[in-house]
Amino acid sequence: MERLKEHKRHCKNCDPQSAISEHVWENIEHSNDIQWDDAKIIIKEHRKYPREIKESIAIKNAMQKKIPLMNRKEERGS
């Protein structure tokens, strides 16, 4: 859950490098809409490149299923 802590910290500090933080600060009136307690790890991978590949596949699958995403366009490969 370290990554979840990072996301929360990015939101608190308005970190422009984080797509979630950017979303929260651009939509401040809905900033409490993120359900942190319901967050789930969908893939575990400690190695950087395999993790990025798995994340890319998960993003593509979500896009095909029309699941709303907070990833930036360049992260989605679009």
mmCIF file of the N, C-alpha and C atoms, coordinates in Angstrom:
data_MODEL
# 
_entry.id   MODEL 
# 
loop_
_atom_site.group_PDB 
_atom_site.id 
_atom_site.type_symbol 
_atom_site.label_atom_id 
_atom_site.label_alt_id 
_atom_site.label_comp_id 
_atom_site.label_asym_id 
_atom_site.label_entity_id 
_atom_site.label_seq_id 
_atom_site.pdbx_PDB_ins_code 
_atom_site.Cartn_x 
_atom_site.Cartn_y 
_atom_site.Cartn_z 
_atom_site.occupancy 
_atom_site.B_iso_or_equiv 
_atom_site.pdbx_formal_charge 
_atom_site.auth_seq_id 
_atom_site.auth_comp_id 
_atom_site.auth_asym_id 
_atom_site.auth_atom_id 
_atom_site.pdbx_PDB_model_num 
ATOM 1   N N  . MET A 1 1  ? 0.818   -1.209 0.000   1.00 0.00 ? 1  MET A N  1 
ATOM 2   C CA . MET A 1 1  ? 0.000   0.000  0.000   1.00 0.00 ? 1  MET A CA 1 
ATOM 3   C C  . MET A 1 1  ? 0.858   1.269  0.000   1.00 0.00 ? 1  MET A C  1 
ATOM 4   N N  . GLU A 1 2  ? 2.133   1.081  -0.241  1.00 0.00 ? 2  GLU A N  1 
ATOM 5   C CA . GLU A 1 2  ? 3.040   2.229  -0.317  1.00 0.00 ? 2  GLU A CA 1 
ATOM 6   C C  . GLU A 1 2  ? 2.622   3.181  -1.439  1.00 0.00 ? 2  GLU A C  1 
ATOM 7   N N  . ARG A 1 3  ? 2.216   2.618  -2.570  1.00 0.00 ? 3  ARG A N  1 
ATOM 8   C CA . ARG A 1 3  ? 1.817   3.452  -3.706  1.00 0.00 ? 3  ARG A CA 1 
ATOM 9   C C  . ARG A 1 3  ? 0.581   4.277  -3.359  1.00 0.00 ? 3  ARG A C  1 
ATOM 10  N N  . LEU A 1 4  ? -0.318  3.710  -2.602  1.00 0.00 ? 4  LEU A N  1 
ATOM 11  C CA . LEU A 1 4  ? -1.505  4.453  -2.170  1.00 0.00 ? 4  LEU A CA 1 
ATOM 12  C C  . LEU A 1 4  ? -1.098  5.641  -1.301  1.00 0.00 ? 4  LEU A C  1 
ATOM 13  N N  . LYS A 1 5  ? -0.148  5.415  -0.396  1.00 0.00 ? 5  LYS A N  1 
ATOM 14  C CA . LYS A 1 5  ? 0.357   6.512  0.440   1.00 0.00 ? 5  LYS A CA 1 
ATOM 15  C C  . LYS A 1 5  ? 0.975   7.608  -0.425  1.00 0.00 ? 5  LYS A C  1 
ATOM 16  N N  . GLU A 1 6  ? 1.700   7.195  -1.466  1.00 0.00 ? 6  GLU A N  1 
ATOM 17  C CA . GLU A 1 6  ? 2.302   8.177  -2.375  1.00 0.00 ? 6  GLU A CA 1 
ATOM 18  C C  . GLU A 1 6  ? 1.224   8.997  -3.063  1.00 0.00 ? 6  GLU A C  1 
ATOM 19  N N  . HIS A 1 7  ? 0.169   8.339  -3.550  1.00 0.00 ? 7  HIS A N  1 
ATOM 20  C CA . HIS A 1 7  ? -0.925  9.052  -4.210  1.00 0.00 ? 7  HIS A CA 1 
ATOM 21  C C  . HIS A 1 7  ? -1.574  10.061 -3.257  1.00 0.00 ? 7  HIS A C  1 
ATOM 22  N N  . LYS A 1 8  ? -1.820  9.648  -2.038  1.00 0.00 ? 8  LYS A N  1 
ATOM 23  C CA . LYS A 1 8  ? -2.418  10.556 -1.051  1.00 0.00 ? 8  LYS A CA 1 
ATOM 24  C C  . LYS A 1 8  ? -1.510  11.747 -0.786  1.00 0.00 ? 8  LYS A C  1 
ATOM 25  N N  . ARG A 1 9  ? -0.211  11.480 -0.640  1.00 0.00 ? 9  ARG A N  1 
ATOM 26  C CA . ARG A 1 9  ? 0.753   12.551 -0.393  1.00 0.00 ? 9  ARG A CA 1 
ATOM 27  C C  . ARG A 1 9  ? 0.798   13.522 -1.584  1.00 0.00 ? 9  ARG A C  1 
ATOM 28  N N  . HIS A 1 10 ? 0.777   12.979 -2.793  1.00 0.00 ? 10 HIS A N  1 
ATOM 29  C CA . HIS A 1 10 ? 0.777   13.831 -3.985  1.00 0.00 ? 10 HIS A CA 1 
ATOM 30  C C  . HIS A 1 10 ? -0.450  14.740 -4.000  1.00 0.00 ? 10 HIS A C  1 
ATOM 31  N N  . CYS A 1 11 ? -1.603  14.200 -3.622  1.00 0.00 ? 11 CYS A N  1 
ATOM 32  C CA . CYS A 1 11 ? -2.825  15.006 -3.593  1.00 0.00 ? 11 CYS A CA 1 
ATOM 33  C C  . CYS A 1 11 ? -2.741  16.095 -2.534  1.00 0.00 ? 11 CYS A C  1 
ATOM 34  N N  . LYS A 1 12 ? -2.243  15.732 -1.372  1.00 0.00 ? 12 LYS A N  1 
ATOM 35  C CA . LYS A 1 12 ? -2.126  16.701 -0.277  1.00 0.00 ? 12 LYS A CA 1 
ATOM 36  C C  . LYS A 1 12 ? -1.186  17.842 -0.657  1.00 0.00 ? 12 LYS A C  1 
ATOM 37  N N  . ASN A 1 13 ? -0.090  17.508 -1.357  1.00 0.00 ? 13 ASN A N  1 
ATOM 38  C CA . ASN A 1 13 ? 0.935   18.507 -1.699  1.00 0.00 ? 13 ASN A CA 1 
ATOM 39  C C  . ASN A 1 13 ? 0.733   19.130 -3.077  1.00 0.00 ? 13 ASN A C  1 
ATOM 40  N N  . CYS A 1 14 ? -0.364  18.782 -3.742  1.00 0.00 ? 14 CYS A N  1 
ATOM 41  C CA . CYS A 1 14 ? -0.660  19.304 -5.075  1.00 0.00 ? 14 CYS A CA 1 
ATOM 42  C C  . CYS A 1 14 ? 0.509   19.073 -6.026  1.00 0.00 ? 14 CYS A C  1 
ATOM 43  N N  . ASP A 1 15 ? 0.994   17.856 -6.059  1.00 0.00 ? 15 ASP A N  1 
ATOM 44  C CA . ASP A 1 15 ? 2.135   17.483 -6.896  1.00 0.00 ? 15 ASP A CA 1 
ATOM 45  C C  . ASP A 1 15 ? 1.697   17.410 -8.363  1.00 0.00 ? 15 ASP A C  1 
ATOM 46  N N  . PRO A 1 16 ? 2.266   18.264 -9.231  1.00 0.00 ? 16 PRO A N  1 
ATOM 47  C CA . PRO A 1 16 ? 1.852   18.275 -10.635 1.00 0.00 ? 16 PRO A CA 1 
ATOM 48  C C  . PRO A 1 16 ? 2.303   17.046 -11.415 1.00 0.00 ? 16 PRO A C  1 
ATOM 49  N N  . GLN A 1 17 ? 3.160   16.222 -10.837 1.00 0.00 ? 17 GLN A N  1 
ATOM 50  C CA . GLN A 1 17 ? 3.641   15.020 -11.513 1.00 0.00 ? 17 GLN A CA 1 
ATOM 51  C C  . GLN A 1 17 ? 2.640   13.865 -11.386 1.00 0.00 ? 17 GLN A C  1 
ATOM 52  N N  . SER A 1 18 ? 1.633   14.020 -10.567 1.00 0.00 ? 18 SER A N  1 
ATOM 53  C CA . SER A 1 18 ? 0.669   12.965 -10.299 1.00 0.00 ? 18 SER A CA 1 
ATOM 54  C C  . SER A 1 18 ? -0.648  13.251 -11.015 1.00 0.00 ? 18 SER A C  1 
ATOM 55  N N  . ALA A 1 19 ? -1.097  12.295 -11.838 1.00 0.00 ? 19 ALA A N  1 
ATOM 56  C CA . ALA A 1 19 ? -2.371  12.471 -12.538 1.00 0.00 ? 19 ALA A CA 1 
ATOM 57  C C  . ALA A 1 19 ? -3.534  12.545 -11.551 1.00 0.00 ? 19 ALA A C  1 
ATOM 58  N N  . ILE A 1 20 ? -3.458  11.783 -10.477 1.00 0.00 ? 20 ILE A N  1 
ATOM 59  C CA . ILE A 1 20 ? -4.536  11.821 -9.473  1.00 0.00 ? 20 ILE A CA 1 
ATOM 60  C C  . ILE A 1 20 ? -4.563  13.182 -8.788  1.00 0.00 ? 20 ILE A C  1 
ATOM 61  N N  . SER A 1 21 ? -3.398  13.684 -8.402  1.00 0.00 ? 21 SER A N  1 
ATOM 62  C CA . SER A 1 21 ? -3.322  14.997 -7.766  1.00 0.00 ? 21 SER A CA 1 
ATOM 63  C C  . SER A 1 21 ? -3.848  16.080 -8.711  1.00 0.00 ? 21 SER A C  1 
ATOM 64  N N  . GLU A 1 22 ? -3.452  16.004 -9.951  1.00 0.00 ? 22 GLU A N  1 
ATOM 65  C CA . GLU A 1 22 ? -3.920  16.979 -10.942 1.00 0.00 ? 22 GLU A CA 1 
ATOM 66  C C  . GLU A 1 22 ? -5.444  16.936 -11.042 1.00 0.00 ? 22 GLU A C  1 
ATOM 67  N N  . HIS A 1 23 ? -6.000  15.740 -11.081 1.00 0.00 ? 23 HIS A N  1 
ATOM 68  C CA . HIS A 1 23 ? -7.450  15.584 -11.157 1.00 0.00 ? 23 HIS A CA 1 
ATOM 69  C C  . HIS A 1 23 ? -8.127  16.197 -9.925  1.00 0.00 ? 23 HIS A C  1 
ATOM 70  N N  . VAL A 1 24 ? -7.581  15.896 -8.741  1.00 0.00 ? 24 VAL A N  1 
ATOM 71  C CA . VAL A 1 24 ? -8.165  16.407 -7.499  1.00 0.00 ? 24 VAL A CA 1 
ATOM 72  C C  . VAL A 1 24 ? -8.158  17.936 -7.483  1.00 0.00 ? 24 VAL A C  1 
ATOM 73  N N  . TRP A 1 25 ? -7.023  18.534 -7.845  1.00 0.00 ? 25 TRP A N  1 
ATOM 74  C CA . TRP A 1 25 ? -6.918  19.989 -7.759  1.00 0.00 ? 25 TRP A CA 1 
ATOM 75  C C  . TRP A 1 25 ? -7.683  20.699 -8.874  1.00 0.00 ? 25 TRP A C  1 
ATOM 76  N N  . GLU A 1 26 ? -7.882  20.052 -10.008 1.00 0.00 ? 26 GLU A N  1 
ATOM 77  C CA . GLU A 1 26 ? -8.686  20.653 -11.071 1.00 0.00 ? 26 GLU A CA 1 
ATOM 78  C C  . GLU A 1 26 ? -10.177 20.513 -10.779 1.00 0.00 ? 26 GLU A C  1 
ATOM 79  N N  . ASN A 1 27 ? -10.523 19.567 -9.923  1.00 0.00 ? 27 ASN A N  1 
ATOM 80  C CA . ASN A 1 27 ? -11.930 19.301 -9.589  1.00 0.00 ? 27 ASN A CA 1 
ATOM 81  C C  . ASN A 1 27 ? -12.106 19.362 -8.077  1.00 0.00 ? 27 ASN A C  1 
ATOM 82  N N  . ILE A 1 28 ? -11.604 20.411 -7.477  1.00 0.00 ? 28 ILE A N  1 
ATOM 83  C CA . ILE A 1 28 ? -11.533 20.519 -6.017  1.00 0.00 ? 28 ILE A CA 1 
ATOM 84  C C  . ILE A 1 28 ? -12.883 20.329 -5.345  1.00 0.00 ? 28 ILE A C  1 
ATOM 85  N N  . GLU A 1 29 ? -13.967 20.712 -6.035  1.00 0.00 ? 29 GLU A N  1 
ATOM 86  C CA . GLU A 1 29 ? -15.288 20.547 -5.421  1.00 0.00 ? 29 GLU A CA 1 
ATOM 87  C C  . GLU A 1 29 ? -15.674 19.080 -5.288  1.00 0.00 ? 29 GLU A C  1 
ATOM 88  N N  . HIS A 1 30 ? -14.970 18.201 -6.022  1.00 0.00 ? 30 HIS A N  1 
ATOM 89  C CA . HIS A 1 30 ? -15.233 16.763 -5.940  1.00 0.00 ? 30 HIS A CA 1 
ATOM 90  C C  . HIS A 1 30 ? -14.051 16.008 -5.346  1.00 0.00 ? 30 HIS A C  1 
ATOM 91  N N  . SER A 1 31 ? -13.181 16.703 -4.655  1.00 0.00 ? 31 SER A N  1 
ATOM 92  C CA . SER A 1 31 ? -11.938 16.081 -4.172  1.00 0.00 ? 31 SER A CA 1 
ATOM 93  C C  . SER A 1 31 ? -12.187 14.945 -3.181  1.00 0.00 ? 31 SER A C  1 
ATOM 94  N N  . ASN A 1 32 ? -13.328 14.947 -2.534  1.00 0.00 ? 32 ASN A N  1 
ATOM 95  C CA . ASN A 1 32 ? -13.631 13.863 -1.594  1.00 0.00 ? 32 ASN A CA 1 
ATOM 96  C C  . ASN A 1 32 ? -14.257 12.656 -2.282  1.00 0.00 ? 32 ASN A C  1 
ATOM 97  N N  . ASP A 1 33 ? -14.388 12.725 -3.619  1.00 0.00 ? 33 ASP A N  1 
ATOM 98  C CA . ASP A 1 33 ? -15.002 11.625 -4.362  1.00 0.00 ? 33 ASP A CA 1 
ATOM 99  C C  . ASP A 1 33 ? -14.079 10.411 -4.485  1.00 0.00 ? 33 ASP A C  1 
ATOM 100 N N  . ILE A 1 34 ? -12.784 10.598 -4.298  1.00 0.00 ? 34 ILE A N  1 
ATOM 101 C CA . ILE A 1 34 ? -11.860 9.470  -4.396  1.00 0.00 ? 34 ILE A CA 1 
ATOM 102 C C  . ILE A 1 34 ? -12.070 8.592  -3.181  1.00 0.00 ? 34 ILE A C  1 
ATOM 103 N N  . GLN A 1 35 ? -12.352 7.340  -3.426  1.00 0.00 ? 35 GLN A N  1 
ATOM 104 C CA . GLN A 1 35 ? -12.651 6.398  -2.348  1.00 0.00 ? 35 GLN A CA 1 
ATOM 105 C C  . GLN A 1 35 ? -11.376 5.629  -1.991  1.00 0.00 ? 35 GLN A C  1 
ATOM 106 N N  . TRP A 1 36 ? -10.519 6.282  -1.217  1.00 0.00 ? 36 TRP A N  1 
ATOM 107 C CA . TRP A 1 36 ? -9.215  5.713  -0.873  1.00 0.00 ? 36 TRP A CA 1 
ATOM 108 C C  . TRP A 1 36 ? -9.347  4.354  -0.183  1.00 0.00 ? 36 TRP A C  1 
ATOM 109 N N  . ASP A 1 37 ? -10.351 4.206  0.662   1.00 0.00 ? 37 ASP A N  1 
ATOM 110 C CA . ASP A 1 37 ? -10.506 2.953  1.416   1.00 0.00 ? 37 ASP A CA 1 
ATOM 111 C C  . ASP A 1 37 ? -10.908 1.779  0.524   1.00 0.00 ? 37 ASP A C  1 
ATOM 112 N N  . ASP A 1 38 ? -11.401 2.081  -0.668  1.00 0.00 ? 38 ASP A N  1 
ATOM 113 C CA . ASP A 1 38 ? -11.815 1.028  -1.596  1.00 0.00 ? 38 ASP A CA 1 
ATOM 114 C C  . ASP A 1 38 ? -10.733 0.703  -2.625  1.00 0.00 ? 38 ASP A C  1 
ATOM 115 N N  . ALA A 1 39 ? -9.587  1.365  -2.533  1.00 0.00 ? 39 ALA A N  1 
ATOM 116 C CA . ALA A 1 39 ? -8.502  1.124  -3.491  1.00 0.00 ? 39 ALA A CA 1 
ATOM 117 C C  . ALA A 1 39 ? -8.006  -0.314 -3.365  1.00 0.00 ? 39 ALA A C  1 
ATOM 118 N N  . LYS A 1 40 ? -7.693  -0.897 -4.506  1.00 0.00 ? 40 LYS A N  1 
ATOM 119 C CA . LYS A 1 40 ? -7.229  -2.286 -4.529  1.00 0.00 ? 40 LYS A CA 1 
ATOM 120 C C  . LYS A 1 40 ? -5.971  -2.393 -5.385  1.00 0.00 ? 40 LYS A C  1 
ATOM 121 N N  . ILE A 1 41 ? -5.095  -3.289 -4.990  1.00 0.00 ? 41 ILE A N  1 
ATOM 122 C CA . ILE A 1 41 ? -3.929  -3.602 -5.804  1.00 0.00 ? 41 ILE A CA 1 
ATOM 123 C C  . ILE A 1 41 ? -4.390  -4.602 -6.847  1.00 0.00 ? 41 ILE A C  1 
ATOM 124 N N  . ILE A 1 42 ? -4.220  -4.259 -8.126  1.00 0.00 ? 42 ILE A N  1 
ATOM 125 C CA . ILE A 1 42 ? -4.666  -5.178 -9.171  1.00 0.00 ? 42 ILE A CA 1 
ATOM 126 C C  . ILE A 1 42 ? -3.510  -6.013 -9.718  1.00 0.00 ? 42 ILE A C  1 
ATOM 127 N N  . ILE A 1 43 ? -2.296  -5.520 -9.582  1.00 0.00 ? 43 ILE A N  1 
ATOM 128 C CA . ILE A 1 43 ? -1.124  -6.250 -10.049 1.00 0.00 ? 43 ILE A CA 1 
ATOM 129 C C  . ILE A 1 43 ? 0.040   -5.939 -9.116  1.00 0.00 ? 43 ILE A C  1 
ATOM 130 N N  . LYS A 1 44 ? 0.766   -6.973 -8.718  1.00 0.00 ? 44 LYS A N  1 
ATOM 131 C CA . LYS A 1 44 ? 1.981   -6.767 -7.927  1.00 0.00 ? 44 LYS A CA 1 
ATOM 132 C C  . LYS A 1 44 ? 3.187   -7.092 -8.793  1.00 0.00 ? 44 LYS A C  1 
ATOM 133 N N  . GLU A 1 45 ? 4.099   -6.183 -8.854  1.00 0.00 ? 45 GLU A N  1 
ATOM 134 C CA . GLU A 1 45 ? 5.339   -6.398 -9.595  1.00 0.00 ? 45 GLU A CA 1 
ATOM 135 C C  . GLU A 1 45 ? 6.385   -5.445 -9.044  1.00 0.00 ? 45 GLU A C  1 
ATOM 136 N N  . HIS A 1 46 ? 7.481   -5.984 -8.566  1.00 0.00 ? 46 HIS A N  1 
ATOM 137 C CA . HIS A 1 46 ? 8.520   -5.153 -7.958  1.00 0.00 ? 46 HIS A CA 1 
ATOM 138 C C  . HIS A 1 46 ? 9.530   -4.626 -8.969  1.00 0.00 ? 46 HIS A C  1 
ATOM 139 N N  . ARG A 1 47 ? 9.627   -5.288 -10.117 1.00 0.00 ? 47 ARG A N  1 
ATOM 140 C CA . ARG A 1 47 ? 10.571  -4.847 -11.147 1.00 0.00 ? 47 ARG A CA 1 
ATOM 141 C C  . ARG A 1 47 ? 9.920   -3.759 -11.988 1.00 0.00 ? 47 ARG A C  1 
ATOM 142 N N  . LYS A 1 48 ? 10.682  -2.699 -12.239 1.00 0.00 ? 48 LYS A N  1 
ATOM 143 C CA . LYS A 1 48 ? 10.146  -1.503 -12.895 1.00 0.00 ? 48 LYS A CA 1 
ATOM 144 C C  . LYS A 1 48 ? 9.541   -1.780 -14.277 1.00 0.00 ? 48 LYS A C  1 
ATOM 145 N N  . TYR A 1 49 ? 10.299  -2.327 -15.187 1.00 0.00 ? 49 TYR A N  1 
ATOM 146 C CA . TYR A 1 49 ? 9.808   -2.469 -16.563 1.00 0.00 ? 49 TYR A CA 1 
ATOM 147 C C  . TYR A 1 49 ? 8.660   -3.465 -16.692 1.00 0.00 ? 49 TYR A C  1 
ATOM 148 N N  . PRO A 1 50 ? 8.752   -4.630 -16.056 1.00 0.00 ? 50 PRO A N  1 
ATOM 149 C CA . PRO A 1 50 ? 7.567   -5.518 -16.111 1.00 0.00 ? 50 PRO A CA 1 
ATOM 150 C C  . PRO A 1 50 ? 6.332   -4.862 -15.486 1.00 0.00 ? 50 PRO A C  1 
ATOM 151 N N  . ARG A 1 51 ? 6.528   -4.065 -14.419 1.00 0.00 ? 51 ARG A N  1 
ATOM 152 C CA . ARG A 1 51 ? 5.397   -3.367 -13.784 1.00 0.00 ? 51 ARG A CA 1 
ATOM 153 C C  . ARG A 1 51 ? 4.778   -2.371 -14.757 1.00 0.00 ? 51 ARG A C  1 
ATOM 154 N N  . GLU A 1 52 ? 5.621   -1.632 -15.481 1.00 0.00 ? 52 GLU A N  1 
ATOM 155 C CA . GLU A 1 52 ? 5.101   -0.650 -16.433 1.00 0.00 ? 52 GLU A CA 1 
ATOM 156 C C  . GLU A 1 52 ? 4.346   -1.334 -17.574 1.00 0.00 ? 52 GLU A C  1 
ATOM 157 N N  . ILE A 1 53 ? 4.837   -2.472 -18.008 1.00 0.00 ? 53 ILE A N  1 
ATOM 158 C CA . ILE A 1 53 ? 4.150   -3.213 -19.066 1.00 0.00 ? 53 ILE A CA 1 
ATOM 159 C C  . ILE A 1 53 ? 2.799   -3.715 -18.564 1.00 0.00 ? 53 ILE A C  1 
ATOM 160 N N  . LYS A 1 54 ? 2.785   -4.286 -17.362 1.00 0.00 ? 54 LYS A N  1 
ATOM 161 C CA . LYS A 1 54 ? 1.533   -4.780 -16.789 1.00 0.00 ? 54 LYS A CA 1 
ATOM 162 C C  . LYS A 1 54 ? 0.539   -3.641 -16.570 1.00 0.00 ? 54 LYS A C  1 
ATOM 163 N N  . GLU A 1 55 ? 1.052   -2.496 -16.126 1.00 0.00 ? 55 GLU A N  1 
ATOM 164 C CA . GLU A 1 55 ? 0.177   -1.339 -15.929 1.00 0.00 ? 55 GLU A CA 1 
ATOM 165 C C  . GLU A 1 55 ? -0.416  -0.891 -17.265 1.00 0.00 ? 55 GLU A C  1 
ATOM 166 N N  . SER A 1 56 ? 0.408   -0.871 -18.297 1.00 0.00 ? 56 SER A N  1 
ATOM 167 C CA . SER A 1 56 ? -0.063  -0.476 -19.618 1.00 0.00 ? 56 SER A CA 1 
ATOM 168 C C  . SER A 1 56 ? -1.167  -1.410 -20.113 1.00 0.00 ? 56 SER A C  1 
ATOM 169 N N  . ILE A 1 57 ? -0.992  -2.697 -19.903 1.00 0.00 ? 57 ILE A N  1 
ATOM 170 C CA . ILE A 1 57 ? -2.007  -3.672 -20.306 1.00 0.00 ? 57 ILE A CA 1 
ATOM 171 C C  . ILE A 1 57 ? -3.295  -3.452 -19.515 1.00 0.00 ? 57 ILE A C  1 
ATOM 172 N N  . ALA A 1 58 ? -3.173  -3.209 -18.216 1.00 0.00 ? 58 ALA A N  1 
ATOM 173 C CA . ALA A 1 58 ? -4.360  -2.967 -17.378 1.00 0.00 ? 58 ALA A CA 1 
ATOM 174 C C  . ALA A 1 58 ? -5.095  -1.707 -17.834 1.00 0.00 ? 58 ALA A C  1 
ATOM 175 N N  . ILE A 1 59 ? -4.353  -0.677 -18.200 1.00 0.00 ? 59 ILE A N  1 
ATOM 176 C CA . ILE A 1 59 ? -4.959  0.571  -18.682 1.00 0.00 ? 59 ILE A CA 1 
ATOM 177 C C  . ILE A 1 59 ? -5.692  0.327  -19.996 1.00 0.00 ? 59 ILE A C  1 
ATOM 178 N N  . LYS A 1 60 ? -5.045  -0.387 -20.915 1.00 0.00 ? 60 LYS A N  1 
ATOM 179 C CA . LYS A 1 60 ? -5.687  -0.693 -22.201 1.00 0.00 ? 60 LYS A CA 1 
ATOM 180 C C  . LYS A 1 60 ? -6.983  -1.483 -21.986 1.00 0.00 ? 60 LYS A C  1 
ATOM 181 N N  . ASN A 1 61 ? -6.941  -2.477 -21.099 1.00 0.00 ? 61 ASN A N  1 
ATOM 182 C CA . ASN A 1 61 ? -8.137  -3.274 -20.806 1.00 0.00 ? 61 ASN A CA 1 
ATOM 183 C C  . ASN A 1 61 ? -9.248  -2.410 -20.224 1.00 0.00 ? 61 ASN A C  1 
ATOM 184 N N  . ALA A 1 62 ? -8.893  -1.504 -19.321 1.00 0.00 ? 62 ALA A N  1 
ATOM 185 C CA . ALA A 1 62 ? -9.888  -0.612 -18.723 1.00 0.00 ? 62 ALA A CA 1 
ATOM 186 C C  . ALA A 1 62 ? -10.499 0.302  -19.778 1.00 0.00 ? 62 ALA A C  1 
ATOM 187 N N  . MET A 1 63 ? -9.660  0.794  -20.682 1.00 0.00 ? 63 MET A N  1 
ATOM 188 C CA . MET A 1 63 ? -10.161 1.672  -21.747 1.00 0.00 ? 63 MET A CA 1 
ATOM 189 C C  . MET A 1 63 ? -11.133 0.921  -22.652 1.00 0.00 ? 63 MET A C  1 
ATOM 190 N N  . GLN A 1 64 ? -10.820 -0.328 -22.968 1.00 0.00 ? 64 GLN A N  1 
ATOM 191 C CA . GLN A 1 64 ? -11.703 -1.127 -23.815 1.00 0.00 ? 64 GLN A CA 1 
ATOM 192 C C  . GLN A 1 64 ? -13.046 -1.380 -23.129 1.00 0.00 ? 64 GLN A C  1 
ATOM 193 N N  . LYS A 1 65 ? -13.024 -1.476 -21.815 1.00 0.00 ? 65 LYS A N  1 
ATOM 194 C CA . LYS A 1 65 ? -14.254 -1.701 -21.051 1.00 0.00 ? 65 LYS A CA 1 
ATOM 195 C C  . LYS A 1 65 ? -14.946 -0.392 -20.692 1.00 0.00 ? 65 LYS A C  1 
ATOM 196 N N  . LYS A 1 66 ? -14.371 0.724  -21.158 1.00 0.00 ? 66 LYS A N  1 
ATOM 197 C CA . LYS A 1 66 ? -14.922 2.071  -20.906 1.00 0.00 ? 66 LYS A CA 1 
ATOM 198 C C  . LYS A 1 66 ? -14.943 2.418  -19.418 1.00 0.00 ? 66 LYS A C  1 
ATOM 199 N N  . ILE A 1 67 ? -13.947 1.930  -18.688 1.00 0.00 ? 67 ILE A N  1 
ATOM 200 C CA . ILE A 1 67 ? -13.804 2.265  -17.267 1.00 0.00 ? 67 ILE A CA 1 
ATOM 201 C C  . ILE A 1 67 ? -13.111 3.613  -17.177 1.00 0.00 ? 67 ILE A C  1 
ATOM 202 N N  . PRO A 1 68 ? -13.668 4.582  -16.453 1.00 0.00 ? 68 PRO A N  1 
ATOM 203 C CA . PRO A 1 68 ? -13.039 5.904  -16.348 1.00 0.00 ? 68 PRO A CA 1 
ATOM 204 C C  . PRO A 1 68 ? -11.640 5.802  -15.733 1.00 0.00 ? 68 PRO A C  1 
ATOM 205 N N  . LEU A 1 69 ? -10.712 6.534  -16.302 1.00 0.00 ? 69 LEU A N  1 
ATOM 206 C CA . LEU A 1 69 ? -9.325  6.513  -15.837 1.00 0.00 ? 69 LEU A CA 1 
ATOM 207 C C  . LEU A 1 69 ? -8.855  7.913  -15.475 1.00 0.00 ? 69 LEU A C  1 
ATOM 208 N N  . MET A 1 70 ? -7.857  7.970  -14.585 1.00 0.00 ? 70 MET A N  1 
ATOM 209 C CA . MET A 1 70 ? -7.235  9.244  -14.262 1.00 0.00 ? 70 MET A CA 1 
ATOM 210 C C  . MET A 1 70 ? -5.821  9.330  -14.815 1.00 0.00 ? 70 MET A C  1 
ATOM 211 N N  . ASN A 1 71 ? -5.420  8.349  -15.595 1.00 0.00 ? 71 ASN A N  1 
ATOM 212 C CA . ASN A 1 71 ? -4.087  8.392  -16.175 1.00 0.00 ? 71 ASN A CA 1 
ATOM 213 C C  . ASN A 1 71 ? -4.026  9.490  -17.228 1.00 0.00 ? 71 ASN A C  1 
ATOM 214 N N  . ARG A 1 72 ? -2.852  10.077 -17.367 1.00 0.00 ? 72 ARG A N  1 
ATOM 215 C CA . ARG A 1 72 ? -2.664  11.078 -18.409 1.00 0.00 ? 72 ARG A CA 1 
ATOM 216 C C  . ARG A 1 72 ? -2.623  10.390 -19.764 1.00 0.00 ? 72 ARG A C  1 
ATOM 217 N N  . LYS A 1 73 ? -2.894  11.167 -20.799 1.00 0.00 ? 73 LYS A N  1 
ATOM 218 C CA . LYS A 1 73 ? -2.918  10.628 -22.147 1.00 0.00 ? 73 LYS A CA 1 
ATOM 219 C C  . LYS A 1 73 ? -1.611  9.921  -22.506 1.00 0.00 ? 73 LYS A C  1 
ATOM 220 N N  . GLU A 1 74 ? -0.463  10.522 -22.159 1.00 0.00 ? 74 GLU A N  1 
ATOM 221 C CA . GLU A 1 74 ? 0.821   9.907  -22.507 1.00 0.00 ? 74 GLU A CA 1 
ATOM 222 C C  . GLU A 1 74 ? 1.053   8.606  -21.744 1.00 0.00 ? 74 GLU A C  1 
ATOM 223 N N  . GLU A 1 75 ? 0.429   8.460  -20.575 1.00 0.00 ? 75 GLU A N  1 
ATOM 224 C CA . GLU A 1 75 ? 0.558   7.223  -19.810 1.00 0.00 ? 75 GLU A CA 1 
ATOM 225 C C  . GLU A 1 75 ? -0.296  6.118  -20.413 1.00 0.00 ? 75 GLU A C  1 
ATOM 226 N N  . ARG A 1 76 ? -1.336  6.496  -21.127 1.00 0.00 ? 76 ARG A N  1 
ATOM 227 C CA . ARG A 1 76 ? -2.237  5.511  -21.716 1.00 0.00 ? 76 ARG A CA 1 
ATOM 228 C C  . ARG A 1 76 ? -1.745  5.038  -23.068 1.00 0.00 ? 76 ARG A C  1 
ATOM 229 N N  . GLY A 1 77 ? -0.771  5.720  -23.626 1.00 0.00 ? 77 GLY A N  1 
ATOM 230 C CA . GLY A 1 77 ? -0.300  5.349  -24.947 1.00 0.00 ? 77 GLY A CA 1 
ATOM 231 C C  . GLY A 1 77 ? -1.230  5.805  -26.045 1.00 0.00 ? 77 GLY A C  1 
ATOM 232 N N  . SER A 1 78 ? -2.067  6.812  -25.761 1.00 0.00 ? 78 SER A N  1 
ATOM 233 C CA . SER A 1 78 ? -3.016  7.323  -26.760 1.00 0.00 ? 78 SER A CA 1 
ATOM 234 C C  . SER A 1 78 ? -2.461  8.550  -27.438 1.00 0.00 ? 78 SER A C  1 
# 
